Amino acid sequence: MPYIRLLQGTDGAQELSPEATRVARTPATYSARLAGVTIGRVELQHLKTDAYSAHRTLARLAFHPVDLVQVILIVAGAMRARQDGRTGLSPAGSITVLRTSATYDYALSDKSEILQLTVPSALLPVAALRNLRSVTAVALNRPLLVETTLAFVKPRLDASANSETPATEVYESMLLSLVNSCIVGAAADDSTPSKVSNQLFDSAMLIVRDRIRSPDLSVETVARELGVSVRNVYRVFNGQKLSITDHIRTTRLTLIAARLDAPGGNRSFEKLALEYGFGSFDVAARAFKSHFAMTMSAYVARARTGVMDAR
């Protein structure tokens, strides 16, 4: 549902989201206006705020484990962000990208205004996933992309104030394309490894994405689909500093968590485990607890008590 929240005072900045610890520069007089709407599985937010800083620490990662990608357009003010070993200053008219699967720090200047698109990383195309870590926390100065984002996102948020409901599938697809353009466009300026290896990696990732619900999905089936050896598949993924088995398991767990976190979502643990390719509920339950440091029941309980409210 569309929402508008007016946040003030000492706890105002922290109330923006449970995902990070937020501290206002002047807590007693802090003020912000947050408007948002969820379109499909993509969340749009429009924030006008006094100065504050945000910190996603290892403790927060364990307390609120989510795997999201945030594309942030700086409309006014400036944002300094740090993630993946980089620190960047994004002025008004630029875009920056953060991921919630890793620690980060950022600070917004006084009287800042931002538009933010938040999407589960599992929904992103292969090229975006492959390049995501190389583009976080940098200022993306792409005028056409900024204009496109403003022209498309701002009216959706303005419409939310009137409780208008967009055509969900169409807008979700367009929003995902915008996020993909931000990431892939920024990474295009960097040099890349072997073109053949990249193409093989992209093809393997597509197979994983398309077959993620199949219990038969494995390194062997991916190799068979590609017409290469299992050893070759392992080598290509190792070149990207990724484990294919870990990627399959993590993707399945992330999709299950998204279903558990969704309002009114299917919360039959056994059915979700089988739906997303696990051989049994017991296997899924152990993997879920290992990955998120909590059971599925605990994950749902936090959602119900408001700890995991939508950002």
C-alpha positions in Angstrom: 0.0 0.0 0.0 1.2 3.6 -0.7 2.3 5.4 2.4 3.6 8.8 3.6 5.5 9.1 6.9 6.6 12.3 8.7 9.6 11.5 10.9 10.8 13.8 13.6 13.0 14.0 16.7 15.6 11.8 18.2 14.3 8.6 16.7 13.2 10.0 13.4 16.2 8.9 11.3 16.3 5.4 12.8 12.6 4.9 11.9 13.4 5.1 8.2 14.4 1.4 8.2 15.5 -1.4 10.4 18.1 -2.5 7.8 20.8 0.0 9.1 21.6 2.1 12.2 20.8 5.7 11.3 21.9 8.7 13.4 20.6 12.3 12.8 23.2 15.1 12.9 20.9 17.1 15.0 18.6 14.6 16.7 16.4 17.0 18.6 15.4 19.0 15.6 15.5 16.2 13.0 12.7 16.2 10.4 12.0 14.1 7.3 9.2 13.2 4.9 9.2 9.7 3.4 6.7 8.6 0.7 6.7 5.2 -0.8 4.9 2.6 -2.9 5.6 -1.1 -3.7 5.1 -2.1 -7.3 5.3 -5.9 -7.6 8.5 -6.7 -5.9 10.1 -3.3 -6.3 9.9 -0.6 -3.7 10.0 3.1 -4.7 10.7 5.7 -2.0 11.0 9.5 -2.1 12.8 11.0 0.9 13.3 14.6 1.9 15.5 14.7 5.0 17.8 16.7 7.3 21.3 15.4 7.6 21.9 11.9 8.9 24.3 9.0 8.6 23.6 5.3 8.1 25.6 2.2 9.0 25.0 -1.4 8.0 27.3 -3.3 10.3 28.0 -7.0 10.6 25.7 -7.0 13.6 22.9 -5.5 11.5 23.6 -8.1 8.8 22.9 -10.8 11.3 20.0 -9.0 12.9 18.2 -8.1 9.6 19.5 -10.4 6.9 18.2 -9.2 3.5 19.7 -9.3 0.0 18.5 -6.2 -1.8 20.0 -3.7 -4.3 19.3 0.0 -3.7 19.6 2.4 -6.6 19.7 6.0 -5.2 19.2 9.1 -7.2 20.4 12.3 -5.5 17.8 15.0 -6.4 19.2 17.6 -4.0 22.1 17.7 -1.5 24.8 15.1 -1.6 25.6 11.6 -0.4 28.9 10.1 0.7 28.9 6.3 0.6 31.4 3.5 1.4 31.1 -0.1 0.4 33.2 -2.9 -1.1 36.5 -1.0 -0.4 35.4 2.2 -2.2 34.3 5.6 -1.0 32.4 8.0 -3.3 30.7 11.3 -3.1 27.5 11.6 -5.2 26.3 15.2 -5.8 22.8 16.2 -6.9 22.0 14.8 -10.3 24.0 11.6 -9.9 23.1 8.0 -9.0 24.8 5.6 -6.6 24.2 1.9 -5.9 24.4 -0.1 -2.6 23.7 -3.7 -1.7 22.4 -4.9 1.6 24.2 -8.2 1.5 27.4 -6.5 2.7 28.3 -3.7 5.2 28.1 -0.1 4.2 28.2 3.4 5.5 26.7 6.6 4.0 25.8 10.1 5.0 23.3 12.5 3.5 23.9 16.2 3.7 21.3 18.6 5.2 18.1 19.2 3.2 18.8 16.3 0.9 16.2 14.8 -1.4 16.6 11.3 -2.9 14.6 8.8 -5.0 15.4 5.2 -4.2 14.5 1.9 -6.0 14.9 -1.2 -3.9 14.8 -4.7 -5.5 15.7 -8.2 -4.4 19.0 -9.1 -6.0 17.6 -12.4 -7.1 15.4 -10.6 -9.6 18.2 -8.9 -11.4 19.6 -10.1 -14.8 22.8 -12.0 -14.9 24.9 -9.1 -16.2 23.8 -6.9 -13.4 24.6 -9.6 -10.7 28.0 -10.2 -12.2 28.9 -6.5 -12.2 27.2 -5.4 -9.0 30.2 -5.4 -6.6 32.2 -3.3 -9.0 29.8 -0.3 -9.1 28.7 0.1 -5.5 29.4 3.4 -3.7 30.5 5.4 -6.8 28.8 8.4 -8.3 27.2 7.5 -11.6 27.0 10.7 -13.7 24.8 9.7 -16.6 22.4 12.5 -17.5 20.2 10.5 -19.7 19.8 7.8 -17.1 19.0 10.4 -14.4 16.4 12.0 -16.6 14.8 8.7 -17.4 14.7 7.7 -13.8 13.2 11.0 -12.7 10.6 10.9 -15.5 9.5 7.4 -14.7 9.8 7.1 -11.0 8.6 10.5 -9.7 5.1 10.2 -11.3 4.7 6.8 -9.7 5.3 8.2 -6.3 3.1 11.2 -6.9 0.4 8.8 -8.0 0.9 6.9 -4.8 -0.3 9.8 -2.7 -3.6 9.5 -4.5 -3.6 5.7 -3.9 -3.6 5.0 -7.7 -2.5 1.4 -8.6 -0.2 1.1 -11.5 -0.1 -1.9 -14.0 2.1 -4.0 -11.7 3.8 -6.3 -14.1 4.6 -3.7 -16.7 6.0 -1.1 -14.2 7.9 -3.8 -12.3 9.6 -4.9 -15.5 10.5 -1.3 -16.4 11.9 -0.6 -13.0 14.1 -3.7 -13.1 15.3 -2.5 -16.5 16.3 0.8 -15.0 18.2 -0.9 -12.2 20.0 -3.1 -14.7 20.9 -0.1 -16.8 22.4 1.6 -13.8 24.6 -1.3 -12.9 25.6 -2.6 -16.3 26.1 0.9 -17.7 28.5 1.8 -14.9 30.4 -1.4 -15.3 30.8 -1.0 -19.0 33.6 1.6 -18.5 35.7 -1.0 -16.7 38.0 -3.5 -18.4 36.7 -7.1 -18.3 38.3 -10.6 -18.3 38.2 -13.1 -21.1 35.1 -12.5 -23.2 34.6 -16.2 -23.7 34.7 -16.9 -20.0 32.2 -14.1 -19.3 29.8 -15.4 -21.9 30.1 -18.9 -20.4 29.5 -17.5 -16.9 26.5 -15.5 -18.1 25.0 -18.6 -19.8 25.5 -20.6 -16.6 23.9 -18.0 -14.5 20.9 -17.9 -16.9 20.5 -21.7 -16.5 20.6 -21.4 -12.8 18.0 -18.7 -12.8 15.7 -20.5 -15.1 16.0 -23.9 -13.3 16.2 -22.6 -9.7 12.9 -24.4 -8.8 14.1 -27.8 -10.1 15.5 -30.2 -7.5 17.7 -31.6 -10.3 19.7 -28.3 -10.7 23.4 -29.0 -10.0 26.8 -28.3 -11.3 26.5 -31.4 -13.4 23.2 -30.3 -15.0 24.6 -26.8 -15.8 27.7 -28.3 -17.4 25.5 -30.7 -19.5 23.3 -27.8 -20.6 26.4 -25.8 -21.6 28.2 -28.7 -23.3 31.3 -28.3 -21.2 33.0 -30.2 -18.4 32.1 -29.8 -14.7 35.7 -28.8 -14.1 35.3 -26.0 -16.6 32.1 -24.7 -14.9 33.9 -24.6 -11.5 36.9 -22.8 -13.1 34.6 -20.1 -14.7 32.8 -19.5 -11.4 36.1 -19.4 -9.4 37.3 -16.8 -11.9 34.4 -14.6 -10.7 35.2 -15.4 -7.1 31.9 -17.3 -6.8 31.0 -20.9 -5.8 28.2 -22.2 -8.1 26.9 -24.5 -5.4 26.8 -21.6 -2.9 25.1 -19.4 -5.5 22.4 -22.0 -6.2 21.7 -22.5 -2.5 21.8 -18.8 -1.6 19.4 -17.9 -4.5 16.9 -20.5 -3.3 17.1 -19.3 0.3 16.7 -15.7 -0.7 13.6 -16.5 -2.7 12.1 -18.4 0.2 12.9 -15.5 2.6 11.2 -13.1 0.2 8.1 -15.2 0.2 8.1 -15.5 4.0 8.6 -11.7 4.3 5.8 -10.8 1.8 2.5 -9.7 3.4 0.1 -12.5 3.0 2.8 -14.7 1.4 2.8 -18.4 1.4 4.3 -19.4 4.8 4.0 -23.2 4.5 7.7 -24.1 5.1 7.5 -27.5 3.6 5.8 -26.4 0.4 8.3 -23.5 -0.1 11.2 -25.8 0.4 10.0 -28.2 -2.3 8.9 -25.3 -4.6 12.4 -23.9 -4.6 14.2 -27.1 -5.4 15.2 -28.5 -2.0 15.0 -32.2 -1.7 13.3 -32.0 1.7 12.2 -29.6 4.3 14.9 -30.7 6.7 17.6 -29.9 4.2 16.1 -26.5 3.5 15.6 -25.7 7.2 19.2 -26.5 8.0 20.4 -24.3 5.1 18.1 -21.5 6.0 19.3 -21.4 9.6 22.9 -21.6 8.6 22.5 -18.7 6.1 20.2 -16.4 8.0 21.3 -17.4 11.6 17.7 -18.1 12.5 14.9 -20.6 11.8 12.1 -20.0 9.3 9.7 -19.7 12.2 11.9 -17.0 13.8 12.1 -15.1 10.5 8.3 -15.0 10.2 7.9 -14.0 13.8 10.1 -11.0 13.3 8.1 -10.0 10.3 4.9 -10.2 12.3 6.2 -8.2 15.2 7.2 -5.4 12.8 11.0 -5.9 13.0 11.1 -6.5 9.3 8.7 -3.9 8.0 9.0 -2.8 4.4 11.7 -0.1 4.0 
